[in-house]
Amino acid sequence: MLQSYGVSVQAAFLGEQALEIFVQWQPDVLLNGISSPKEDGYALIHQVRTLAGERGKVVPAIALTNTVTEDMYQRALLAGFSLCVAKPIVVDDFVAVLGILAIANNPHTHDN
């Protein structure tokens, strides 16, 4: 769905694989499901934030979940996510948010 908007996407379904792809690809924004039956999304964001501390670059991260409560939103922010978003998403709005996060994190991408 995001690729149809020109967004480059790499998918991973397990934390170890996701972390490996994250390190190799170095995305502008990380999308991470936080309530998966096989993997805890909070564990992945912890690993990503640990790497960011070592490398000095923090990548914005969006937690995706089926429902968002105030407690879940606060937990996601405290864990290191930039946003917590409930599915289903409005694709046009979501792509705009991704663009804003990517530009805010890389302000020199549009220097002339």
DSSP file with accessible surface (Angstrom, degrees, kcal/mol):
  #  RESIDUE AA STRUCTURE BP1 BP2  ACC     N-H-->O    O-->H-N    N-H-->O    O-->H-N    TCO  KAPPA ALPHA  PHI   PSI    X-CA   Y-CA   Z-CA
    1    1 A M              0   0  130      0, 0.0     3,-0.4     0, 0.0     4,-0.3   0.000 360.0 360.0 360.0 -45.2    0.0    0.0    0.0
    2    2 A L    > > +     0   0   20      1,-0.2     3,-1.7     2,-0.2     5,-1.7   0.840 360.0  63.8 -70.0 -31.3    2.8    2.5    0.9
    3    3 A Q  G > 5S+     0   0  129      1,-0.3     3,-2.1     3,-0.2    -1,-0.2   0.834  90.3  65.8 -63.2 -29.9    4.8    1.6   -2.2
    4    4 A S  G 3 5S+     0   0  101     -3,-0.4    -1,-0.3     1,-0.3    -2,-0.2   0.701 100.6  52.6 -66.5 -14.0    2.0    2.9   -4.4
    5    5 A Y  G < 5S-     0   0  102     -3,-1.7    -1,-0.3    -4,-0.3    -2,-0.2   0.271 127.4 -99.7 -99.4   6.1    2.9    6.4   -2.9
    6    6 A G  T < 5S+     0   0   67     -3,-2.1     2,-0.4     1,-0.3    -3,-0.2   0.602  75.3 145.8  86.8  11.9    6.5    6.0   -3.8
    7    7 A V      < -     0   0   45     -5,-1.7     2,-0.4     1,-0.0    -1,-0.3  -0.685  49.0-129.9 -84.4 130.2    7.6    5.0   -0.3
    8    8 A S        -     0   0   92     -2,-0.4     2,-0.4    -3,-0.1    -1,-0.0  -0.694  32.8-169.5 -78.8 131.2   10.5    2.5   -0.1
    9    9 A V        -     0   0   55     -2,-0.4     2,-0.4    18,-0.0    -2,-0.0  -0.967  22.0-174.9-129.5 138.1    9.5   -0.4    2.1
   10   10 A Q        -     0   0  111     -2,-0.4     2,-0.4     2,-0.0    -2,-0.0  -1.000  19.8-153.1-125.5 128.8   11.3   -3.3    3.7
   11   11 A A        +     0   0   63     -2,-0.4     2,-0.3    10,-0.0    -2,-0.0  -0.826  16.7 173.4-107.2 143.4    9.2   -5.8    5.6
   12   12 A A        -     0   0   33     -2,-0.4     3,-0.1     1,-0.1    -2,-0.0  -0.991  15.9-167.5-143.6 146.0   10.2   -8.1    8.5
   13   13 A F  S    S+     0   0  165     -2,-0.3     2,-0.3     1,-0.1    25,-0.1   0.520  70.2  51.9-116.8  -6.6    8.1  -10.3   10.6
   14   14 A L  S  > S-     0   0   87      1,-0.1     4,-3.1    24,-0.0     5,-0.2  -0.975  81.4-119.2-130.6 148.7   10.4  -11.3   13.5
   15   15 A G  H  > S+     0   0    2     -2,-0.3     4,-2.8     1,-0.2     5,-0.2   0.872 111.3  48.7 -54.0 -46.0   12.4   -9.1   15.8
   16   16 A E  H  > S+     0   0  164      1,-0.2     4,-2.1     2,-0.2    -1,-0.2   0.939 115.4  44.6 -63.8 -44.6   15.8  -10.5   14.9
   17   17 A Q  H  > S+     0   0   90      2,-0.2     4,-2.5     1,-0.2     5,-0.2   0.919 113.6  51.6 -64.2 -42.0   15.1  -10.2   11.2
   18   18 A A  H  X S+     0   0   16     -4,-3.1     4,-2.7     1,-0.2    -2,-0.2   0.917 109.6  48.9 -62.6 -42.6   13.6   -6.7   11.7
   19   19 A L  H  X S+     0   0   37     -4,-2.8     4,-2.5    -5,-0.2    -1,-0.2   0.918 110.8  50.7 -65.5 -40.3   16.7   -5.5   13.6
   20   20 A E  H  X S+     0   0  111     -4,-2.1     4,-2.2    -5,-0.2     5,-0.2   0.936 113.1  45.0 -62.5 -45.7   19.0   -6.9   10.9
   21   21 A I  H  X S+     0   0   32     -4,-2.5     4,-3.0     1,-0.2     5,-0.4   0.920 111.6  54.1 -64.6 -41.4   17.1   -5.1    8.1
   22   22 A F  H  X S+     0   0   23     -4,-2.7     4,-2.3    -5,-0.2    -2,-0.2   0.930 110.2  46.1 -58.3 -45.6   17.0   -1.9   10.2
   23   23 A V  H  < S+     0   0   42     -4,-2.5    -1,-0.2     1,-0.2    -2,-0.2   0.921 118.6  41.2 -65.5 -43.7   20.7   -1.9   10.6
   24   24 A Q  H  < S+     0   0  145     -4,-2.2    -2,-0.2    -5,-0.2    -1,-0.2   0.886 124.8  34.2 -72.8 -39.1   21.5   -2.6    7.0
   25   25 A W  H  < S-     0   0   99     -4,-3.0    -3,-0.2    -5,-0.2    -2,-0.2   0.814  82.2-156.1 -90.2 -34.4   18.8   -0.4    5.5
   26   26 A Q     <  -     0   0  108     -4,-2.3    -3,-0.1    -5,-0.4    -4,-0.1   0.979  21.3-153.4  51.6  71.3   18.7    2.6    7.9
   27   27 A P        -     0   0   10      0, 0.0     3,-0.1     0, 0.0    -1,-0.1  -0.177  21.4-128.2 -70.6 163.5   15.2    3.7    7.2
   28   28 A D  S    S+     0   0   81      1,-0.3     2,-0.3    31,-0.1    77,-0.1   0.778  96.7  17.3 -78.2 -30.7   13.9    7.3    7.6
   29   29 A V  S    S-     0   0   25     30,-0.1     2,-0.5     2,-0.0    -1,-0.3  -0.995  72.0-143.5-143.5 139.9   10.9    6.0    9.6
   30   30 A L  E     -a   61   0A  23     30,-2.7    32,-3.2    -2,-0.3     2,-0.5  -0.903   8.6-162.3-106.0 128.1   10.3    2.7   11.4
   31   31 A L  E     +a   62   0A  60     -2,-0.5     2,-0.4    30,-0.2    32,-0.2  -0.954  17.5 177.1-106.1 130.3    6.8    1.2   11.5
   32   32 A N  E     -a   63   0A  18     30,-2.7    32,-2.5    -2,-0.5     2,-0.3  -0.975  28.3-137.3-142.8 121.1    6.4   -1.5   14.1
   33   33 A G  E     -a   64   0A  36     -2,-0.4     3,-0.3    30,-0.2    32,-0.2  -0.596  16.5-167.0 -70.9 133.1    3.4   -3.5   15.2
   34   34 A I  S    S+     0   0    9     30,-2.2     7,-0.7    -2,-0.3     8,-0.4   0.598  74.7  52.5-102.3  -9.3    3.4   -3.6   19.0
   35   35 A S  B     +C   40   0B  72     29,-0.5    -1,-0.2     5,-0.1     5,-0.1  -0.550  68.5 146.0-127.5  68.6    0.8   -6.4   19.6
   36   36 A S        -     0   0   54      3,-1.0     3,-0.1    -2,-0.3     5,-0.1  -0.826  49.8-134.5-100.0 141.4    1.9   -9.4   17.6
   37   37 A P  S    S+     0   0  138      0, 0.0    -1,-0.1     0, 0.0     3,-0.1   0.793 105.4  39.2 -66.4 -23.7    1.3  -12.9   18.9
   38   38 A K  S    S+     0   0  170      1,-0.2     2,-0.3   -25,-0.1   -25,-0.0   0.688 122.1  27.9 -97.8 -21.6    4.9  -13.9   17.9
   39   39 A E        -     0   0   66     -3,-0.1    -3,-1.0   -25,-0.1     2,-0.7  -0.999  68.8-127.3-147.4 140.9    6.9  -10.9   18.9
   40   40 A D  B >>  -C   35   0B  76     -2,-0.3     4,-1.2     1,-0.2     3,-1.0  -0.797  14.9-154.8 -89.1 115.4    6.7   -8.0   21.3
   41   41 A G  H 3> S+     0   0    2     -2,-0.7     4,-2.1    -7,-0.7     5,-0.2   0.770  92.9  63.6 -62.0 -25.1    7.1   -4.7   19.4
   42   42 A Y  H 3> S+     0   0   24     -8,-0.4     4,-1.8     1,-0.2    -1,-0.3   0.851  98.2  55.1 -68.2 -32.5    8.4   -3.1   22.6
   43   43 A A  H <> S+     0   0   39     -3,-1.0     4,-2.0     2,-0.2    -1,-0.2   0.917 107.9  49.0 -65.8 -41.2   11.4   -5.4   22.6
   44   44 A L  H  X S+     0   0    9     -4,-1.2     4,-2.7     1,-0.2     5,-0.2   0.935 109.8  49.8 -65.6 -44.8   12.3   -4.3   19.0
   45   45 A I  H  X S+     0   0    1     -4,-2.1     4,-2.8     1,-0.2     5,-0.2   0.886 108.5  54.6 -65.0 -32.9   12.0   -0.6   19.8
   46   46 A H  H  X S+     0   0  126     -4,-1.8     4,-2.1     2,-0.2    -1,-0.2   0.941 110.6  45.4 -62.5 -44.6   14.2   -1.1   22.8
   47   47 A Q  H  X S+     0   0   77     -4,-2.0     4,-2.2     2,-0.2    -2,-0.2   0.911 113.4  50.0 -64.8 -41.6   16.9   -2.7   20.6
   48   48 A V  H  X S+     0   0    1     -4,-2.7     4,-2.3     1,-0.2    -2,-0.2   0.922 111.6  47.8 -63.8 -43.6   16.5    0.1   18.0
   49   49 A R  H  X S+     0   0   46     -4,-2.8     4,-2.0     2,-0.2    -1,-0.2   0.861 108.9  54.2 -68.6 -32.9   16.9    2.8   20.6
   50   50 A T  H  X S+     0   0   64     -4,-2.1     4,-1.5    -5,-0.2    -1,-0.2   0.940 110.6  46.7 -63.6 -44.5   19.9    1.1   22.1
   51   51 A L  H  X S+     0   0   30     -4,-2.2     4,-2.3     1,-0.2     5,-0.2   0.898 108.7  55.6 -62.3 -40.5   21.5    1.1   18.6
   52   52 A A  H  X>S+     0   0    8     -4,-2.3     4,-2.6     1,-0.2     5,-0.5   0.897 104.7  53.1 -61.4 -38.8   20.6    4.7   18.1
   53   53 A G  H  <5S+     0   0   67     -4,-2.0    -1,-0.2     1,-0.2    -2,-0.2   0.889 111.6  45.9 -63.1 -36.5   22.4    5.6   21.3
   54   54 A E  H  <5S+     0   0  141     -4,-1.5    -2,-0.2     1,-0.2    -1,-0.2   0.853 122.5  35.2 -73.3 -35.0   25.5    3.9   20.0
   55   55 A R  H  <5S-     0   0  131     -4,-2.3    -2,-0.2     2,-0.2    -1,-0.2   0.603 100.6-127.7 -97.5 -17.2   25.3    5.5   16.6
   56   56 A G  T  <5S+     0   0   68     -4,-2.6     2,-0.5    -5,-0.2    -3,-0.2   0.543  73.4 108.9  83.0   6.0   23.9    8.9   17.5
   57   57 A K      < -     0   0   79     -5,-0.5     2,-0.6    -6,-0.2    -2,-0.2  -0.965  50.8-160.3-120.5 122.3   21.0    8.8   15.0
   58   58 A V        -     0   0   80     -2,-0.5    -9,-0.1    47,-0.1   -10,-0.0  -0.883   7.8-154.1-101.6 123.0   17.5    8.4   16.3
   59   59 A V        -     0   0    7     -2,-0.6   -30,-0.1   -11,-0.1   -31,-0.1  -0.826  25.2-112.7 -94.8 129.9   15.0    7.2   13.7
   60   60 A P        -     0   0   11      0, 0.0   -30,-2.7     0, 0.0     2,-0.4  -0.348  36.9-159.3 -59.1 142.4   11.3    8.2   14.2
   61   61 A A  E     -a   30   0A   0     19,-0.2    21,-3.1   -32,-0.2    22,-1.4  -0.988  11.3-157.1-132.0 136.7    9.2    5.1   15.0
   62   62 A I  E     -ab  31  83A   0    -32,-3.2   -30,-2.7    -2,-0.4     2,-0.5  -0.954  11.9-145.3-114.0 125.4    5.5    4.6   14.7
   63   63 A A  E     -ab  32  84A   0     20,-2.9    22,-3.3    -2,-0.5     2,-0.4  -0.769  15.1-158.3 -86.4 128.0    3.8    1.9   16.8
   64   64 A L  E     +ab  33  85A  32    -32,-2.5   -30,-2.2    -2,-0.5   -29,-0.5  -0.919  22.7 154.2-108.5 135.2    0.9    0.3   14.9
   65   65 A T  E     - b   0  86A   3     20,-2.0    22,-2.7    -2,-0.4     3,-0.1  -0.946  52.2-111.0-151.7 168.7   -1.9   -1.5   16.9
   66   66 A N  S    S+     0   0  104     -2,-0.3     2,-0.3    20,-0.2    20,-0.1   0.845 101.6  11.0 -74.5 -36.6   -5.5   -2.5   16.6
   67   67 A T        -     0   0   92     19,-0.1     2,-0.5    18,-0.1    -1,-0.2  -0.987  66.9-147.0-140.4 150.9   -6.7   -0.1   19.3
   68   68 A V        -     0   0   51     -2,-0.3     2,-0.3    -3,-0.1    18,-0.1  -0.978  15.5-178.4-123.3 118.6   -5.0    2.7   21.2
   69   69 A T     >  -     0   0   75     -2,-0.5     4,-2.8     1,-0.1     5,-0.2  -0.687  42.8-107.5-102.0 166.3   -5.8    3.5   24.8
   70   70 A E  H  > S+     0   0  127     -2,-0.3     4,-2.5     1,-0.2     5,-0.2   0.920 121.9  49.6 -59.3 -42.6   -4.3    6.4   26.7
   71   71 A D  H  > S+     0   0  135      1,-0.2     4,-2.5     2,-0.2    -1,-0.2   0.914 111.8  47.7 -62.7 -43.1   -2.2    3.9   28.8
   72   72 A M  H  > S+     0   0   46      2,-0.2     4,-2.6     1,-0.2    -2,-0.2   0.914 111.4  51.1 -65.4 -40.9   -1.0    2.2   25.6
   73   73 A Y  H  X S+     0   0   66     -4,-2.8     4,-2.4     1,-0.2    -2,-0.2   0.941 112.1  46.3 -62.2 -46.1   -0.1    5.5   24.0
   74   74 A Q  H  X S+     0   0   84     -4,-2.5     4,-2.6     1,-0.2    -1,-0.2   0.911 112.2  50.7 -63.3 -41.7    1.8    6.6   27.0
   75   75 A R  H  X S+     0   0  139     -4,-2.5     4,-1.9     1,-0.2    -1,-0.2   0.910 109.9  50.9 -62.2 -41.7    3.6    3.3   27.2
   76   76 A A  H  X>S+     0   0    0     -4,-2.6     5,-2.5     2,-0.2     4,-0.8   0.929 111.8  46.5 -62.7 -44.5    4.6    3.5   23.5
   77   77 A L  H ><5S+     0   0   60     -4,-2.4     3,-0.9     1,-0.2    -2,-0.2   0.925 112.7  49.3 -64.4 -43.4    6.0    7.0   23.9
   78   78 A L  H 3<5S+     0   0  152     -4,-2.6    -1,-0.2     1,-0.2    -2,-0.2   0.827 106.7  57.2 -64.6 -30.4    7.9    6.0   27.0
   79   79 A A  H 3<5S-     0   0   34     -4,-1.9    -1,-0.2    -5,-0.2    -2,-0.2   0.691 130.1 -91.4 -74.5 -18.2    9.3    2.9   25.2
   80   80 A G  T <<5S+     0   0   21     -3,-0.9   -19,-0.2    -4,-0.8    -3,-0.2   0.454  79.4 136.4 123.0   1.2   10.7    5.2   22.4
   81   81 A F      < -     0   0    7     -5,-2.5    -1,-0.3    -6,-0.2   -19,-0.2  -0.515  46.0-148.8 -77.5 151.6    8.1    5.4   19.8
   82   82 A S  S    S+     0   0   44    -21,-3.1     2,-0.3     1,-0.3   -20,-0.2   0.809  80.3   3.1 -83.8 -36.4    7.3    8.8   18.2
   83   83 A L  E     -b   62   0A  50    -22,-1.4   -20,-2.9    -7,-0.1     2,-0.4  -0.972  58.3-143.9-145.1 159.7    3.6    8.0   17.7
   84   84 A C  E     -b   63   0A  11     -2,-0.3     2,-0.4   -22,-0.2   -20,-0.2  -0.996  25.2-173.0-129.0 123.1    1.1    5.3   18.3
   85   85 A V  E     -b   64   0A  36    -22,-3.3   -20,-2.0    -2,-0.4     2,-0.3  -0.956  16.5-136.3-124.6 135.6   -1.5    4.7   15.6
   86   86 A A  E     -b   65   0A  39     -2,-0.4   -20,-0.2   -22,-0.2   -19,-0.1  -0.653  36.6 -94.3 -88.4 142.2   -4.6    2.5   15.5
   87   87 A K  S    S+     0   0   99    -22,-2.7     2,-0.1    -2,-0.3     3,-0.0  -0.696  96.8  59.1 -90.0 152.3   -5.4    0.4   12.5
   88   88 A P  S    S-     0   0  129      0, 0.0     2,-0.3     0, 0.0    -2,-0.1   0.569  79.3-163.9 -74.8 155.5   -7.1    0.8   10.1
   89   89 A I        -     0   0   41     -2,-0.1     2,-0.8    -4,-0.1     3,-0.1  -0.700  26.9-116.7-105.6 157.4   -5.4    3.9    8.9
   90   90 A V     >  -     0   0   95     -2,-0.3     4,-2.7     1,-0.2     5,-0.2  -0.866  30.9-149.9 -89.3 111.0   -6.4    6.5    6.4
   91   91 A V  H  > S+     0   0   35     -2,-0.8     4,-2.8     1,-0.2     5,-0.3   0.893  89.5  50.4 -58.0 -47.3   -3.6    6.0    3.9
   92   92 A D  H  > S+     0   0  102      1,-0.2     4,-1.8     2,-0.2    -1,-0.2   0.928 115.2  44.2 -58.0 -45.5   -3.3    9.6    2.5
   93   93 A D  H  > S+     0   0  104      2,-0.2     4,-2.2     1,-0.2    -1,-0.2   0.901 113.1  51.7 -65.3 -40.7   -3.1   11.0    6.1
   94   94 A F  H  X S+     0   0   11     -4,-2.7     4,-2.6     1,-0.2    -2,-0.2   0.914 108.1  50.6 -65.6 -41.3   -0.6    8.3    7.1
   95   95 A V  H  X S+     0   0   30     -4,-2.8     4,-2.4     1,-0.2    -1,-0.2   0.901 109.0  52.7 -64.0 -38.0    1.7    8.9    4.2
   96   96 A A  H  X S+     0   0   54     -4,-1.8     4,-2.4    -5,-0.3    -1,-0.2   0.924 109.2  49.1 -62.8 -42.5    1.6   12.6    5.0
   97   97 A V  H  X S+     0   0   51     -4,-2.2     4,-2.7     1,-0.2     5,-0.2   0.924 109.7  51.7 -63.1 -43.3    2.6   11.8    8.6
   98   98 A L  H  X S+     0   0   15     -4,-2.6     4,-2.6     1,-0.2    -1,-0.2   0.923 110.4  49.3 -58.3 -44.5    5.5    9.6    7.3
   99   99 A G  H  X S+     0   0   30     -4,-2.4     4,-2.7     2,-0.2     5,-0.3   0.921 110.5  49.6 -62.2 -43.1    6.7   12.4    5.1
  100  100 A I  H  X S+     0   0  114     -4,-2.4     4,-2.8     1,-0.2     5,-0.2   0.933 112.8  46.9 -62.4 -45.4    6.6   14.9    8.0
  101  101 A L  H  X S+     0   0   32     -4,-2.7     4,-1.9     2,-0.2    -2,-0.2   0.915 113.3  48.8 -63.4 -42.1    8.5   12.6   10.3
  102  102 A A  H  X S+     0   0   20     -4,-2.6     4,-1.3    -5,-0.2    -2,-0.2   0.929 114.7  44.3 -64.8 -43.9   11.1   11.8    7.6
  103  103 A I  H  < S+     0   0   81     -4,-2.7     3,-0.3     1,-0.2     6,-0.2   0.922 112.6  51.7 -67.4 -42.5   11.7   15.5    6.7
  104  104 A A  H  < S+     0   0   76     -4,-2.8    -1,-0.2    -5,-0.3    -2,-0.2   0.865 113.3  45.6 -62.9 -32.6   11.8   16.5   10.4
  105  105 A N  H  < S+     0   0   49     -4,-1.9    -1,-0.2     1,-0.3    -2,-0.2   0.709 123.5  34.3 -83.5 -20.8   14.4   13.8   11.0
  106  106 A N    ><  +     0   0   32     -4,-1.3     3,-2.0    -3,-0.3    -1,-0.3  -0.580  68.1 167.3-130.3  68.7   16.5   14.8    7.9
  107  107 A P  G >  S+     0   0   77      0, 0.0     3,-0.7     0, 0.0    -1,-0.1   0.718  72.1  61.7 -63.8 -17.0   16.1   18.5    7.6
  108  108 A H  G >  S+     0   0  141      1,-0.2     3,-1.1     2,-0.1    -5,-0.1   0.459  75.6  91.6 -89.8   2.1   18.9   18.8    5.0
  109  109 A T  G <  S+     0   0   85     -3,-2.0    -1,-0.2     1,-0.2    -6,-0.0   0.725  94.2  39.0 -69.2 -18.6   17.1   16.6    2.4
  110  110 A H  G <  S+     0   0  124     -3,-0.7    -1,-0.2    -4,-0.2     2,-0.1   0.172  82.5 129.5-117.7  19.5   15.6   19.7    0.8
  111  111 A D    <         0   0  105     -3,-1.1    -3,-0.0     1,-0.1     0, 0.0  -0.460 360.0 360.0 -69.9 142.9   18.4   22.2    1.0
  112  112 A N              0   0  210     -2,-0.1    -1,-0.1     0, 0.0    -2,-0.1  -0.814 360.0 360.0-111.4 360.0   19.1   23.9   -2.3
